[in-house]
Amino acid sequence: MQPQTESLIDTEERYQAPTYKKFPFVITHGEDVWVYTADGEKYLDLYGGHAVVATGHSHPRIVKAITEQAGRIIFYSNLVYSDTRARAARKLIEIAPSPLTKTFFVNSGTEANENAMKIARMLTQRTKIISFEGGFHGRTPASLAATGLAKYKQNVHPMLEGHTHAEFGDIDQVEALIDEETAAVLLEPIQSLGGVRMAPPEFFQALRQACDRAGAMLIYDEVQTGMGRTGEYFFAGRYGVVPDMITLAKAIASGIPMGAVLMSDAISGEIKAGDLGTTFGGGMIACAAMEATIDVIRDERLLENVRTNAEYLFSRLKAVESVEAFGGMGYIVGIRFKQNDAKLYQQLLLERKIITGLSDDPRVLRLLPPLTLRKAEIDLFADELSAVKL
Ligand SMILES: Cc1ncc(COP(=O)(O)O)c(C=O)c1O
């Protein structure tokens, strides 16, 4: 490590409160699926900055959209109309599954979930939210209470009341919990941080029916699965099931902070001016980045890219000796190893200049690459993973 890199790492550590344990390098720039360090090294990024970098790092069209917007106006809140916001909202709704016809723009995943749960509680005048063991929804009060991973809730008191958890995939448990006090059922359709856990189609269909019977809303947290990661714009719509609301963030604006709650006209029609608000949500830079993100996904046929190359990735993983199993859909992938923790593989892959992610399951390594990841880089990853010897 060069002295300048060491000094930059020291400076960050000195002036920032601890968050994540960081990788031991300083990123200076990125291009598509590659990031470059202050030491002049190049890494293949299979983690996409926490599932954020949908269109690859610094895609020229995203850069152009942000730059042009910044030159016109950087920000004004929802107190005014904006040409950029109007176009962005229409574009997002054009790709949303019917009957989700309205968006509320926010700034992050947890804010989207807080608002979706608030809307459900407000409109139903009920208090209870059912979510799932193994789910992650964010770190603010309602999202944290809905989260089903104990690690993130330790030492946080008081936990918001009104939240119960069922086993993911167990409809009987949901049926036992759901009642006339239930405002909503909230779930990640693929539990990402929980270890890329999936549920069968019948579970989603049964959930829809259970919510309809109880008069509760169904909310999909698509903060990770949304915006193309599974090979479709949204998980919603699969198996004939559309939730009442979808929450989005991460990839939605290719790295400019943004979130959204998608809802139907019926829901939006019951919300009064002043019920919802946010200063920064729907800012022009974020909207310009989101519009360009959707354009790039469409023009570069990234949904097809994800579908085709995920199949290819899975076919290559089948042949890797150390891999016990793998799961996921599109570019949300969990790899379980026969021996040893995923952390060790992550470390050894990092030595081979490949960035991957961990999960709450110590045996599962996660890949959340840009949607632009192609066959050549998948080959590189599979070759390097096969070459890792413990
Ligand atoms: C499924 C899911 N929901 C919500 C969140 C919270 O998003 P944010 O960190 O933008 O608040 C995350 C973040 O990792 C997530 O993965």
The ligand as an ORCA input file, in Angstrom:
! r2SCAN-3c Opt
* xyz 0 1
  C     -34.155     -4.810      0.784
  C     -33.692     -3.538      1.407
  N     -34.600     -2.692      1.915
  C     -34.231     -1.525      2.470
  C     -32.915     -1.162      2.571
  C     -32.534      0.146      3.179
  O     -32.092      1.015      2.183
  P     -31.239      2.319      2.547
  O     -29.899      1.850      3.016
  O     -31.178      3.083      1.256
  O     -31.990      3.041      3.597
  C     -31.925     -2.012      2.068
  C     -30.505     -1.656      2.175
  O     -29.613     -2.453      2.074
  C     -32.329     -3.243      1.471
  O     -31.432     -4.089      0.983
*
